[in-house]
C-alpha cells in the first residue's frame, strides 16, 4: 500500500556545458553567506536597541505629561 510511502525527489548530476572555471563553489558561497548573516545580526541588534530606547523614552514623556494633568 503506497498510502504512507513518500516519494523521494529526484536528484540530477547536471554539469553545464559552458561553465566558467572561476565560479564560486557551493561551500565557498555558504561560508560567505554565514559571514554576511553574522555581520547583519550585529548591526540589526544595535539599531533595534537604539530605536527601542528612543520609543520608550518618548512614551515615558507622553505618560508623564498626561499624568501631570491629573493632579488632585
mmJSON file of the N, C-alpha and C atoms, coordinates in Angstrom:
{"data_MODEL":{"atom_site":{
"group_PDB":["ATOM","ATOM","ATOM","ATOM","ATOM","ATOM","ATOM","ATOM","ATOM","ATOM","ATOM","ATOM","ATOM","ATOM","ATOM","ATOM","ATOM","ATOM","ATOM","ATOM","ATOM","ATOM","ATOM","ATOM","ATOM","ATOM","ATOM","ATOM","ATOM","ATOM","ATOM","ATOM","ATOM","ATOM","ATOM","ATOM","ATOM","ATOM","ATOM","ATOM","ATOM","ATOM","ATOM","ATOM","ATOM","ATOM","ATOM","ATOM","ATOM","ATOM","ATOM","ATOM","ATOM","ATOM","ATOM","ATOM","ATOM","ATOM","ATOM","ATOM","ATOM","ATOM","ATOM","ATOM","ATOM","ATOM","ATOM","ATOM","ATOM","ATOM","ATOM","ATOM","ATOM","ATOM","ATOM","ATOM","ATOM","ATOM","ATOM","ATOM","ATOM","ATOM","ATOM","ATOM","ATOM","ATOM","ATOM","ATOM","ATOM","ATOM","ATOM","ATOM","ATOM","ATOM","ATOM","ATOM","ATOM","ATOM","ATOM","ATOM","ATOM","ATOM","ATOM","ATOM","ATOM","ATOM","ATOM","ATOM","ATOM","ATOM","ATOM","ATOM","ATOM","ATOM","ATOM","ATOM","ATOM","ATOM","ATOM","ATOM","ATOM","ATOM","ATOM","ATOM","ATOM","ATOM","ATOM","ATOM","ATOM","ATOM","ATOM","ATOM","ATOM","ATOM","ATOM","ATOM","ATOM","ATOM","ATOM","ATOM","ATOM","ATOM","ATOM","ATOM","ATOM","ATOM","ATOM","ATOM","ATOM","ATOM","ATOM","ATOM","ATOM","ATOM","ATOM","ATOM","ATOM","ATOM","ATOM","ATOM","ATOM","ATOM","ATOM","ATOM","ATOM","ATOM","ATOM","ATOM","ATOM","ATOM","ATOM","ATOM","ATOM","ATOM","ATOM","ATOM","ATOM","ATOM","ATOM","ATOM","ATOM","ATOM","ATOM","ATOM","ATOM","ATOM","ATOM","ATOM","ATOM","ATOM","ATOM","ATOM","ATOM","ATOM","ATOM","ATOM","ATOM","ATOM","ATOM","ATOM","ATOM","ATOM","ATOM","ATOM","ATOM","ATOM","ATOM","ATOM","ATOM","ATOM","ATOM","ATOM","ATOM","ATOM","ATOM","ATOM"],
"id":[1,2,3,4,5,6,7,8,9,10,11,12,13,14,15,16,17,18,19,20,21,22,23,24,25,26,27,28,29,30,31,32,33,34,35,36,37,38,39,40,41,42,43,44,45,46,47,48,49,50,51,52,53,54,55,56,57,58,59,60,61,62,63,64,65,66,67,68,69,70,71,72,73,74,75,76,77,78,79,80,81,82,83,84,85,86,87,88,89,90,91,92,93,94,95,96,97,98,99,100,101,102,103,104,105,106,107,108,109,110,111,112,113,114,115,116,117,118,119,120,121,122,123,124,125,126,127,128,129,130,131,132,133,134,135,136,137,138,139,140,141,142,143,144,145,146,147,148,149,150,151,152,153,154,155,156,157,158,159,160,161,162,163,164,165,166,167,168,169,170,171,172,173,174,175,176,177,178,179,180,181,182,183,184,185,186,187,188,189,190,191,192,193,194,195,196,197,198,199,200,201,202,203,204,205,206,207,208,209,210,211,212,213,214,215,216],
"type_symbol":["N","C","C","N","C","C","N","C","C","N","C","C","N","C","C","N","C","C","N","C","C","N","C","C","N","C","C","N","C","C","N","C","C","N","C","C","N","C","C","N","C","C","N","C","C","N","C","C","N","C","C","N","C","C","N","C","C","N","C","C","N","C","C","N","C","C","N","C","C","N","C","C","N","C","C","N","C","C","N","C","C","N","C","C","N","C","C","N","C","C","N","C","C","N","C","C","N","C","C","N","C","C","N","C","C","N","C","C","N","C","C","N","C","C","N","C","C","N","C","C","N","C","C","N","C","C","N","C","C","N","C","C","N","C","C","N","C","C","N","C","C","N","C","C","N","C","C","N","C","C","N","C","C","N","C","C","N","C","C","N","C","C","N","C","C","N","C","C","N","C","C","N","C","C","N","C","C","N","C","C","N","C","C","N","C","C","N","C","C","N","C","C","N","C","C","N","C","C","N","C","C","N","C","C","N","C","C","N","C","C","N","C","C","N","C","C"],
"label_atom_id":["N","CA","C","N","CA","C","N","CA","C","N","CA","C","N","CA","C","N","CA","C","N","CA","C","N","CA","C","N","CA","C","N","CA","C","N","CA","C","N","CA","C","N","CA","C","N","CA","C","N","CA","C","N","CA","C","N","CA","C","N","CA","C","N","CA","C","N","CA","C","N","CA","C","N","CA","C","N","CA","C","N","CA","C","N","CA","C","N","CA","C","N","CA","C","N","CA","C","N","CA","C","N","CA","C","N","CA","C","N","CA","C","N","CA","C","N","CA","C","N","CA","C","N","CA","C","N","CA","C","N","CA","C","N","CA","C","N","CA","C","N","CA","C","N","CA","C","N","CA","C","N","CA","C","N","CA","C","N","CA","C","N","CA","C","N","CA","C","N","CA","C","N","CA","C","N","CA","C","N","CA","C","N","CA","C","N","CA","C","N","CA","C","N","CA","C","N","CA","C","N","CA","C","N","CA","C","N","CA","C","N","CA","C","N","CA","C","N","CA","C","N","CA","C","N","CA","C","N","CA","C","N","CA","C","N","CA","C","N","CA","C","N","CA","C","N","CA","C","N","CA","C"],
"label_alt_id":[null,null,null,null,null,null,null,null,null,null,null,null,null,null,null,null,null,null,null,null,null,null,null,null,null,null,null,null,null,null,null,null,null,null,null,null,null,null,null,null,null,null,null,null,null,null,null,null,null,null,null,null,null,null,null,null,null,null,null,null,null,null,null,null,null,null,null,null,null,null,null,null,null,null,null,null,null,null,null,null,null,null,null,null,null,null,null,null,null,null,null,null,null,null,null,null,null,null,null,null,null,null,null,null,null,null,null,null,null,null,null,null,null,null,null,null,null,null,null,null,null,null,null,null,null,null,null,null,null,null,null,null,null,null,null,null,null,null,null,null,null,null,null,null,null,null,null,null,null,null,null,null,null,null,null,null,null,null,null,null,null,null,null,null,null,null,null,null,null,null,null,null,null,null,null,null,null,null,null,null,null,null,null,null,null,null,null,null,null,null,null,null,null,null,null,null,null,null,null,null,null,null,null,null,null,null,null,null,null,null,null,null,null,null,null,null],
"label_comp_id":["UNK","UNK","UNK","UNK","UNK","UNK","UNK","UNK","UNK","UNK","UNK","UNK","UNK","UNK","UNK","UNK","UNK","UNK","UNK","UNK","UNK","UNK","UNK","UNK","UNK","UNK","UNK","UNK","UNK","UNK","UNK","UNK","UNK","UNK","UNK","UNK","UNK","UNK","UNK","UNK","UNK","UNK","UNK","UNK","UNK","UNK","UNK","UNK","UNK","UNK","UNK","UNK","UNK","UNK","UNK","UNK","UNK","UNK","UNK","UNK","UNK","UNK","UNK","UNK","UNK","UNK","UNK","UNK","UNK","UNK","UNK","UNK","UNK","UNK","UNK","UNK","UNK","UNK","UNK","UNK","UNK","UNK","UNK","UNK","UNK","UNK","UNK","UNK","UNK","UNK","UNK","UNK","UNK","UNK","UNK","UNK","UNK","UNK","UNK","UNK","UNK","UNK","UNK","UNK","UNK","UNK","UNK","UNK","UNK","UNK","UNK","UNK","UNK","UNK","UNK","UNK","UNK","UNK","UNK","UNK","UNK","UNK","UNK","UNK","UNK","UNK","UNK","UNK","UNK","UNK","UNK","UNK","UNK","UNK","UNK","UNK","UNK","UNK","UNK","UNK","UNK","UNK","UNK","UNK","UNK","UNK","UNK","UNK","UNK","UNK","UNK","UNK","UNK","UNK","UNK","UNK","UNK","UNK","UNK","UNK","UNK","UNK","UNK","UNK","UNK","UNK","UNK","UNK","UNK","UNK","UNK","UNK","UNK","UNK","UNK","UNK","UNK","UNK","UNK","UNK","UNK","UNK","UNK","UNK","UNK","UNK","UNK","UNK","UNK","UNK","UNK","UNK","UNK","UNK","UNK","UNK","UNK","UNK","UNK","UNK","UNK","UNK","UNK","UNK","UNK","UNK","UNK","UNK","UNK","UNK","UNK","UNK","UNK","UNK","UNK","UNK"],
"label_asym_id":["A","A","A","A","A","A","A","A","A","A","A","A","A","A","A","A","A","A","A","A","A","A","A","A","A","A","A","A","A","A","A","A","A","A","A","A","A","A","A","A","A","A","A","A","A","A","A","A","A","A","A","A","A","A","A","A","A","A","A","A","A","A","A","A","A","A","A","A","A","A","A","A","A","A","A","A","A","A","A","A","A","A","A","A","A","A","A","A","A","A","A","A","A","A","A","A","A","A","A","A","A","A","A","A","A","A","A","A","A","A","A","A","A","A","A","A","A","A","A","A","A","A","A","A","A","A","A","A","A","A","A","A","A","A","A","A","A","A","A","A","A","A","A","A","A","A","A","A","A","A","A","A","A","A","A","A","A","A","A","A","A","A","A","A","A","A","A","A","A","A","A","A","A","A","A","A","A","A","A","A","A","A","A","A","A","A","A","A","A","A","A","A","A","A","A","A","A","A","A","A","A","A","A","A","A","A","A","A","A","A","A","A","A","A","A","A"],
"label_entity_id":["1","1","1","1","1","1","1","1","1","1","1","1","1","1","1","1","1","1","1","1","1","1","1","1","1","1","1","1","1","1","1","1","1","1","1","1","1","1","1","1","1","1","1","1","1","1","1","1","1","1","1","1","1","1","1","1","1","1","1","1","1","1","1","1","1","1","1","1","1","1","1","1","1","1","1","1","1","1","1","1","1","1","1","1","1","1","1","1","1","1","1","1","1","1","1","1","1","1","1","1","1","1","1","1","1","1","1","1","1","1","1","1","1","1","1","1","1","1","1","1","1","1","1","1","1","1","1","1","1","1","1","1","1","1","1","1","1","1","1","1","1","1","1","1","1","1","1","1","1","1","1","1","1","1","1","1","1","1","1","1","1","1","1","1","1","1","1","1","1","1","1","1","1","1","1","1","1","1","1","1","1","1","1","1","1","1","1","1","1","1","1","1","1","1","1","1","1","1","1","1","1","1","1","1","1","1","1","1","1","1","1","1","1","1","1","1"],
"label_seq_id":[1,1,1,2,2,2,3,3,3,4,4,4,5,5,5,6,6,6,7,7,7,8,8,8,9,9,9,10,10,10,11,11,11,12,12,12,13,13,13,14,14,14,15,15,15,16,16,16,17,17,17,18,18,18,19,19,19,20,20,20,21,21,21,22,22,22,23,23,23,24,24,24,25,25,25,26,26,26,27,27,27,28,28,28,29,29,29,30,30,30,31,31,31,32,32,32,33,33,33,34,34,34,35,35,35,36,36,36,37,37,37,38,38,38,39,39,39,40,40,40,41,41,41,42,42,42,43,43,43,44,44,44,45,45,45,46,46,46,47,47,47,48,48,48,49,49,49,50,50,50,51,51,51,52,52,52,53,53,53,54,54,54,55,55,55,56,56,56,57,57,57,58,58,58,59,59,59,60,60,60,61,61,61,62,62,62,63,63,63,64,64,64,65,65,65,66,66,66,67,67,67,68,68,68,69,69,69,70,70,70,71,71,71,72,72,72],
"pdbx_PDB_ins_code":[null,null,null,null,null,null,null,null,null,null,null,null,null,null,null,null,null,null,null,null,null,null,null,null,null,null,null,null,null,null,null,null,null,null,null,null,null,null,null,null,null,null,null,null,null,null,null,null,null,null,null,null,null,null,null,null,null,null,null,null,null,null,null,null,null,null,null,null,null,null,null,null,null,null,null,null,null,null,null,null,null,null,null,null,null,null,null,null,null,null,null,null,null,null,null,null,null,null,null,null,null,null,null,null,null,null,null,null,null,null,null,null,null,null,null,null,null,null,null,null,null,null,null,null,null,null,null,null,null,null,null,null,null,null,null,null,null,null,null,null,null,null,null,null,null,null,null,null,null,null,null,null,null,null,null,null,null,null,null,null,null,null,null,null,null,null,null,null,null,null,null,null,null,null,null,null,null,null,null,null,null,null,null,null,null,null,null,null,null,null,null,null,null,null,null,null,null,null,null,null,null,null,null,null,null,null,null,null,null,null,null,null,null,null,null,null],
"Cartn_x":[0.837,0.0,0.894,0.691,1.518,0.926,0.047,-0.602,0.369,1.261,2.168,3.591,3.896,5.248,5.378,6.331,6.562,7.484,7.211,8.104,9.331,10.468,11.692,11.94,12.462,12.768,13.915,13.843,14.914,16.105,17.279,18.481,19.238,19.731,20.415,21.851,22.739,24.137,24.359,23.845,23.904,25.16,25.896,27.068,26.879,26.858,26.653,27.783,27.431,28.406,29.427,28.989,29.866,30.092,30.326,30.521,31.893,31.924,33.18,33.986,35.283,36.142,36.281,36.162,36.406,35.14,34.052,32.846,33.039,32.308,32.459,31.784,32.336,31.761,30.668,29.773,28.7,29.241,30.339,30.89,31.392,32.0,32.51,31.351,30.277,29.122,28.469,28.401,27.772,28.6,29.929,30.753,30.605,30.502,30.286,28.925,27.918,26.581,26.563,27.276,27.352,28.013,29.071,29.735,28.793,28.037,27.112,26.007,25.503,24.466,24.985,26.217,26.777,26.912,27.384,27.543,26.183,25.2,23.863,23.226,23.467,22.878,23.363,24.643,25.19,24.7,24.578,24.122,22.663,21.826,20.402,20.155,20.913,20.708,21.008,22.068,22.407,21.333,20.857,19.82,18.531,18.171,16.938,17.044,18.182,18.339,18.157,18.795,18.71,17.288,16.666,15.307,14.331,14.565,13.707,13.786,15.0,15.162,14.53,14.624,14.018,12.5,11.916,10.453,10.02,10.737,10.4,10.516,11.555,11.746,10.597,10.163,9.045,7.761,7.53,6.327,6.337,7.495,7.586,7.274,7.771,7.5,6.007,5.385,3.947,3.151,3.515,2.837,3.007,4.191,4.459,3.585,3.459,2.649,1.175,0.676,-0.729,-1.012,-0.135,-0.368,-0.189,0.602,0.756,-0.521,-1.372,-2.622,-3.688,-3.465,-4.438,-4.101,-3.488,-3.145,-4.408,-4.409,-5.606,-5.499],
"Cartn_y":[-1.168,0.0,1.247,2.161,3.356,4.572,4.36,5.473,6.248,5.545,6.212,6.346,5.798,5.897,7.207,8.007,9.289,9.109,9.823,9.798,10.644,10.209,10.977,11.829,13.008,13.889,13.321,13.555,13.087,14.02,13.461,14.29,14.037,15.101,15.018,15.485,14.87,15.295,16.102,17.307,18.157,19.01,18.997,19.859,20.704,22.023,22.884,22.739,22.9,22.716,23.852,25.06,26.228,26.875,26.107,26.639,27.29,28.444,29.146,28.409,28.391,27.714,28.499,29.815,30.64,30.929,30.219,30.428,29.873,30.447,30.023,28.676,27.912,26.609,26.789,25.829,25.983,26.148,25.474,25.616,27.034,27.607,28.968,29.959,29.724,30.606,30.497,29.304,29.157,29.838,29.794,30.47,31.991,32.503,33.942,34.337,33.488,33.777,33.787,32.843,32.813,34.069,34.537,35.768,36.958,37.011,38.121,38.107,36.925,36.828,37.301,36.978,37.394,38.908,39.538,40.993,41.676,41.167,41.757,41.607,40.492,40.241,41.27,41.562,42.531,43.938,44.269,45.602,45.8,44.814,44.983,45.078,44.374,44.446,45.838,46.465,47.813,48.805,48.7,49.61,49.443,48.219,47.967,48.501,48.33,48.81,50.32,51.027,52.486,52.936,52.392,52.811,52.408,51.264,50.837,51.778,52.19,53.126,54.477,54.925,56.211,56.131,55.029,54.866,54.818,54.089,54.011,55.382,56.137,57.477,58.396,58.339,59.176,58.774,57.479,57.031,57.482,57.474,57.933,59.419,60.203,61.645,61.907,61.171,61.349,60.944,59.834,59.386,60.399,60.95,61.96,63.19,63.634,64.795,64.545,63.354,63.023,62.928,62.285,62.139,63.44,64.366,65.648,66.501,66.225,66.955,66.439,65.32,64.735,65.028,66.136,66.48,66.737,66.301,66.479,67.715],
"Cartn_z":[0.0,0.0,0.0,-0.936,-1.081,-0.381,0.524,1.201,2.088,2.786,3.715,3.198,2.057,1.489,0.726,1.124,0.476,-0.726,-1.781,-2.933,-2.645,-3.077,-2.887,-4.128,-3.909,-5.017,-5.827,-7.116,-7.985,-7.858,-7.937,-7.931,-9.225,-9.809,-11.088,-10.932,-11.654,-11.69,-12.96,-12.955,-14.133,-14.09,-15.164,-15.3,-16.55,-16.399,-17.564,-18.575,-19.82,-20.885,-20.909,-20.662,-20.761,-19.403,-18.402,-17.055,-16.932,-16.286,-16.06,-14.997,-15.136,-14.16,-12.861,-12.918,-11.737,-10.927,-11.174,-10.387,-8.99,-8.045,-6.661,-6.45,-5.575,-5.249,-4.203,-4.031,-3.026,-1.604,-1.261,0.088,0.321,-0.698,-0.574,-0.42,-1.176,-1.077,0.3,0.852,2.163,3.245,3.122,4.117,3.999,2.77,2.597,3.15,2.939,3.44,4.968,5.586,7.049,7.595,6.941,7.375,7.26,6.159,5.959,7.007,7.345,8.375,9.72,10.052,11.338,11.396,10.311,10.331,10.384,9.657,9.685,11.063,11.705,13.01,14.02,14.012,14.96,14.644,13.37,13.008,13.388,13.147,13.428,14.928,15.745,17.192,17.717,17.242,17.698,17.296,16.069,15.595,16.356,16.669,17.412,18.83,19.448,20.814,20.884,19.976,19.983,19.696,18.674,18.344,19.449,20.055,21.16,22.336,22.695,23.81,23.5,22.265,21.88,22.005,21.541,21.639,23.1,23.915,25.341,25.997,25.658,26.215,25.824,24.576,24.122,24.832,25.007,25.719,27.173,27.817,29.207,29.289,28.356,28.358,28.152,27.229,26.99,28.227,28.838,30.056,31.178,31.323,32.345,32.13,30.863,30.526,30.84,30.465,30.703,32.192,32.939,34.365,35.137,34.617,35.302,35.209,34.24,34.108,35.055,35.71,36.632,38.092,38.366,39.743,40.538,41.759,42.614,43.457],
"occupancy":[1.0,1.0,1.0,1.0,1.0,1.0,1.0,1.0,1.0,1.0,1.0,1.0,1.0,1.0,1.0,1.0,1.0,1.0,1.0,1.0,1.0,1.0,1.0,1.0,1.0,1.0,1.0,1.0,1.0,1.0,1.0,1.0,1.0,1.0,1.0,1.0,1.0,1.0,1.0,1.0,1.0,1.0,1.0,1.0,1.0,1.0,1.0,1.0,1.0,1.0,1.0,1.0,1.0,1.0,1.0,1.0,1.0,1.0,1.0,1.0,1.0,1.0,1.0,1.0,1.0,1.0,1.0,1.0,1.0,1.0,1.0,1.0,1.0,1.0,1.0,1.0,1.0,1.0,1.0,1.0,1.0,1.0,1.0,1.0,1.0,1.0,1.0,1.0,1.0,1.0,1.0,1.0,1.0,1.0,1.0,1.0,1.0,1.0,1.0,1.0,1.0,1.0,1.0,1.0,1.0,1.0,1.0,1.0,1.0,1.0,1.0,1.0,1.0,1.0,1.0,1.0,1.0,1.0,1.0,1.0,1.0,1.0,1.0,1.0,1.0,1.0,1.0,1.0,1.0,1.0,1.0,1.0,1.0,1.0,1.0,1.0,1.0,1.0,1.0,1.0,1.0,1.0,1.0,1.0,1.0,1.0,1.0,1.0,1.0,1.0,1.0,1.0,1.0,1.0,1.0,1.0,1.0,1.0,1.0,1.0,1.0,1.0,1.0,1.0,1.0,1.0,1.0,1.0,1.0,1.0,1.0,1.0,1.0,1.0,1.0,1.0,1.0,1.0,1.0,1.0,1.0,1.0,1.0,1.0,1.0,1.0,1.0,1.0,1.0,1.0,1.0,1.0,1.0,1.0,1.0,1.0,1.0,1.0,1.0,1.0,1.0,1.0,1.0,1.0,1.0,1.0,1.0,1.0,1.0,1.0,1.0,1.0,1.0,1.0,1.0,1.0],
"B_iso_or_equiv":[0.0,0.0,0.0,0.0,0.0,0.0,0.0,0.0,0.0,0.0,0.0,0.0,0.0,0.0,0.0,0.0,0.0,0.0,0.0,0.0,0.0,0.0,0.0,0.0,0.0,0.0,0.0,0.0,0.0,0.0,0.0,0.0,0.0,0.0,0.0,0.0,0.0,0.0,0.0,0.0,0.0,0.0,0.0,0.0,0.0,0.0,0.0,0.0,0.0,0.0,0.0,0.0,0.0,0.0,0.0,0.0,0.0,0.0,0.0,0.0,0.0,0.0,0.0,0.0,0.0,0.0,0.0,0.0,0.0,0.0,0.0,0.0,0.0,0.0,0.0,0.0,0.0,0.0,0.0,0.0,0.0,0.0,0.0,0.0,0.0,0.0,0.0,0.0,0.0,0.0,0.0,0.0,0.0,0.0,0.0,0.0,0.0,0.0,0.0,0.0,0.0,0.0,0.0,0.0,0.0,0.0,0.0,0.0,0.0,0.0,0.0,0.0,0.0,0.0,0.0,0.0,0.0,0.0,0.0,0.0,0.0,0.0,0.0,0.0,0.0,0.0,0.0,0.0,0.0,0.0,0.0,0.0,0.0,0.0,0.0,0.0,0.0,0.0,0.0,0.0,0.0,0.0,0.0,0.0,0.0,0.0,0.0,0.0,0.0,0.0,0.0,0.0,0.0,0.0,0.0,0.0,0.0,0.0,0.0,0.0,0.0,0.0,0.0,0.0,0.0,0.0,0.0,0.0,0.0,0.0,0.0,0.0,0.0,0.0,0.0,0.0,0.0,0.0,0.0,0.0,0.0,0.0,0.0,0.0,0.0,0.0,0.0,0.0,0.0,0.0,0.0,0.0,0.0,0.0,0.0,0.0,0.0,0.0,0.0,0.0,0.0,0.0,0.0,0.0,0.0,0.0,0.0,0.0,0.0,0.0,0.0,0.0,0.0,0.0,0.0,0.0],
"pdbx_formal_charge":[null,null,null,null,null,null,null,null,null,null,null,null,null,null,null,null,null,null,null,null,null,null,null,null,null,null,null,null,null,null,null,null,null,null,null,null,null,null,null,null,null,null,null,null,null,null,null,null,null,null,null,null,null,null,null,null,null,null,null,null,null,null,null,null,null,null,null,null,null,null,null,null,null,null,null,null,null,null,null,null,null,null,null,null,null,null,null,null,null,null,null,null,null,null,null,null,null,null,null,null,null,null,null,null,null,null,null,null,null,null,null,null,null,null,null,null,null,null,null,null,null,null,null,null,null,null,null,null,null,null,null,null,null,null,null,null,null,null,null,null,null,null,null,null,null,null,null,null,null,null,null,null,null,null,null,null,null,null,null,null,null,null,null,null,null,null,null,null,null,null,null,null,null,null,null,null,null,null,null,null,null,null,null,null,null,null,null,null,null,null,null,null,null,null,null,null,null,null,null,null,null,null,null,null,null,null,null,null,null,null,null,null,null,null,null,null],
"auth_seq_id":[1,1,1,2,2,2,3,3,3,4,4,4,5,5,5,6,6,6,7,7,7,8,8,8,9,9,9,10,10,10,11,11,11,12,12,12,13,13,13,14,14,14,15,15,15,16,16,16,17,17,17,18,18,18,19,19,19,20,20,20,21,21,21,22,22,22,23,23,23,24,24,24,25,25,25,26,26,26,27,27,27,28,28,28,29,29,29,30,30,30,31,31,31,32,32,32,33,33,33,34,34,34,35,35,35,36,36,36,37,37,37,38,38,38,39,39,39,40,40,40,41,41,41,42,42,42,43,43,43,44,44,44,45,45,45,46,46,46,47,47,47,48,48,48,49,49,49,50,50,50,51,51,51,52,52,52,53,53,53,54,54,54,55,55,55,56,56,56,57,57,57,58,58,58,59,59,59,60,60,60,61,61,61,62,62,62,63,63,63,64,64,64,65,65,65,66,66,66,67,67,67,68,68,68,69,69,69,70,70,70,71,71,71,72,72,72],
"auth_comp_id":["UNK","UNK","UNK","UNK","UNK","UNK","UNK","UNK","UNK","UNK","UNK","UNK","UNK","UNK","UNK","UNK","UNK","UNK","UNK","UNK","UNK","UNK","UNK","UNK","UNK","UNK","UNK","UNK","UNK","UNK","UNK","UNK","UNK","UNK","UNK","UNK","UNK","UNK","UNK","UNK","UNK","UNK","UNK","UNK","UNK","UNK","UNK","UNK","UNK","UNK","UNK","UNK","UNK","UNK","UNK","UNK","UNK","UNK","UNK","UNK","UNK","UNK","UNK","UNK","UNK","UNK","UNK","UNK","UNK","UNK","UNK","UNK","UNK","UNK","UNK","UNK","UNK","UNK","UNK","UNK","UNK","UNK","UNK","UNK","UNK","UNK","UNK","UNK","UNK","UNK","UNK","UNK","UNK","UNK","UNK","UNK","UNK","UNK","UNK","UNK","UNK","UNK","UNK","UNK","UNK","UNK","UNK","UNK","UNK","UNK","UNK","UNK","UNK","UNK","UNK","UNK","UNK","UNK","UNK","UNK","UNK","UNK","UNK","UNK","UNK","UNK","UNK","UNK","UNK","UNK","UNK","UNK","UNK","UNK","UNK","UNK","UNK","UNK","UNK","UNK","UNK","UNK","UNK","UNK","UNK","UNK","UNK","UNK","UNK","UNK","UNK","UNK","UNK","UNK","UNK","UNK","UNK","UNK","UNK","UNK","UNK","UNK","UNK","UNK","UNK","UNK","UNK","UNK","UNK","UNK","UNK","UNK","UNK","UNK","UNK","UNK","UNK","UNK","UNK","UNK","UNK","UNK","UNK","UNK","UNK","UNK","UNK","UNK","UNK","UNK","UNK","UNK","UNK","UNK","UNK","UNK","UNK","UNK","UNK","UNK","UNK","UNK","UNK","UNK","UNK","UNK","UNK","UNK","UNK","UNK","UNK","UNK","UNK","UNK","UNK","UNK"],
"auth_asym_id":["A","A","A","A","A","A","A","A","A","A","A","A","A","A","A","A","A","A","A","A","A","A","A","A","A","A","A","A","A","A","A","A","A","A","A","A","A","A","A","A","A","A","A","A","A","A","A","A","A","A","A","A","A","A","A","A","A","A","A","A","A","A","A","A","A","A","A","A","A","A","A","A","A","A","A","A","A","A","A","A","A","A","A","A","A","A","A","A","A","A","A","A","A","A","A","A","A","A","A","A","A","A","A","A","A","A","A","A","A","A","A","A","A","A","A","A","A","A","A","A","A","A","A","A","A","A","A","A","A","A","A","A","A","A","A","A","A","A","A","A","A","A","A","A","A","A","A","A","A","A","A","A","A","A","A","A","A","A","A","A","A","A","A","A","A","A","A","A","A","A","A","A","A","A","A","A","A","A","A","A","A","A","A","A","A","A","A","A","A","A","A","A","A","A","A","A","A","A","A","A","A","A","A","A","A","A","A","A","A","A","A","A","A","A","A","A"],
"auth_atom_id":["N","CA","C","N","CA","C","N","CA","C","N","CA","C","N","CA","C","N","CA","C","N","CA","C","N","CA","C","N","CA","C","N","CA","C","N","CA","C","N","CA","C","N","CA","C","N","CA","C","N","CA","C","N","CA","C","N","CA","C","N","CA","C","N","CA","C","N","CA","C","N","CA","C","N","CA","C","N","CA","C","N","CA","C","N","CA","C","N","CA","C","N","CA","C","N","CA","C","N","CA","C","N","CA","C","N","CA","C","N","CA","C","N","CA","C","N","CA","C","N","CA","C","N","CA","C","N","CA","C","N","CA","C","N","CA","C","N","CA","C","N","CA","C","N","CA","C","N","CA","C","N","CA","C","N","CA","C","N","CA","C","N","CA","C","N","CA","C","N","CA","C","N","CA","C","N","CA","C","N","CA","C","N","CA","C","N","CA","C","N","CA","C","N","CA","C","N","CA","C","N","CA","C","N","CA","C","N","CA","C","N","CA","C","N","CA","C","N","CA","C","N","CA","C","N","CA","C","N","CA","C","N","CA","C","N","CA","C","N","CA","C","N","CA","C","N","CA","C","N","CA","C"],
"pdbx_PDB_model_num":[1,1,1,1,1,1,1,1,1,1,1,1,1,1,1,1,1,1,1,1,1,1,1,1,1,1,1,1,1,1,1,1,1,1,1,1,1,1,1,1,1,1,1,1,1,1,1,1,1,1,1,1,1,1,1,1,1,1,1,1,1,1,1,1,1,1,1,1,1,1,1,1,1,1,1,1,1,1,1,1,1,1,1,1,1,1,1,1,1,1,1,1,1,1,1,1,1,1,1,1,1,1,1,1,1,1,1,1,1,1,1,1,1,1,1,1,1,1,1,1,1,1,1,1,1,1,1,1,1,1,1,1,1,1,1,1,1,1,1,1,1,1,1,1,1,1,1,1,1,1,1,1,1,1,1,1,1,1,1,1,1,1,1,1,1,1,1,1,1,1,1,1,1,1,1,1,1,1,1,1,1,1,1,1,1,1,1,1,1,1,1,1,1,1,1,1,1,1,1,1,1,1,1,1,1,1,1,1,1,1,1,1,1,1,1,1]
}}}
